[in-house]
């Protein structure tokens, strides 16, 4: 199992560039022989632009849901969440400092 971290928040990408990066990562992951989890760091946003990249990522996952096994918002990424348990069981119990941290600045995407 491959867990790939993508940081689109530092420096922040434009929405179109972020979506293109997600498309490329999805294509590469689907061509790979191993299942893949993308951990996307999109940040919380700012006072001027609250959660723009977060919204871009979550909307993109909704549009691509047929190609995904699960989408786990950072706020729900804990050991009491059924999708988290299932993903970690299938992928291995990898160490992750974000597990249980209720981090709204990330989204985990489990690709089919």
N, C-alpha and C positions, 0 to 999 in steps of 0.2 A: 504494500500500500504506500502510495506517495501522498504526502501532505505538502502542498506548495503554498507558500505565503506570498501574497501580492499586495504591495503597499501603493494604493492610488491616492493617498492623502498627503504624502510627504515627499516632494512637493505635490500639491493637489493637481490632479489632472483635470482637463476640461471634460465635460460629460461625454461628448462624442469619443474622445480618446479613451476614457475609462471603459465605455461599452465596447470599443474595438479591442482593447486589451483583454476584456472578459471573453469576447468571441474567439480570439486567438488561443487563449488558455483552454477554453472549452474544446476547441478543435484538436489541439495537441493532446489533451487528456483523453479524448475519445479515441484517438489513434494509438494511444499507449496500450500495452497489454495489461497493465496494472490499473486497478481502480484508483481514482484520485479524489482527494479532498482539496478544494481551494479555500484557503483562509484569506479573506479579503479585508485588508485594513482600509476603511473608508473614512474613519474619524467621525466625530460628532457634529461637525460643522462649526460655524462661528455665529456671532450675533448678527453679522451682516447677511450671512447665507447659512441658515441653520439646516444642517444635514442634507445638503444637496447631493453629495456623492453617496451617502447612505441611501437616499431615495433612488438614485440612479441604479445602484447595485440591486436593491430589493425589487425594483420594477423589472430590471433585466432578468432576474431569476424567475419572476412570475411569467414573463413572456417565454422563457426557455424551460419551464417546469417539466415538459415531457422528456427532456434529456437529462433530468436530475433525479437522484434518489431522494434527496432531502435538502432543505435549506434551513439552517439553524442560526437565527439571529443571536448575536453575542449575549443579549439579555437573557436568552433561554438556554445557553450553553452551560449546562450543569448536569450532575449525575442523577438528577431526579426527572430529567426530560427524556421521554421515550426515544425520540430521534437521536439524541446524543448517545444514549446507551447502545442503541442498535449500530450506529456508525462506529463507535469505539470498539464494539465487539467484533465487527467485520474488519476493521482497519488495524486492530491492535491497540493496546492500551498505551499509546504514546504519551510522553510527558508533555503537558501543555499548561503554561502558566495562566492562560486565559480561562481554563476550565473552572467554572464556579465563580468567576470574577464579575459576572453581570456587566460585561463590557459592551455598551451600545455602539462602540466604534469599530466593531468587526462583524462579519457575517461568514459562516462556514457553508460551503457549497459542496455537497456530496454528489459526484458525477456518476451517471450510469456507465 
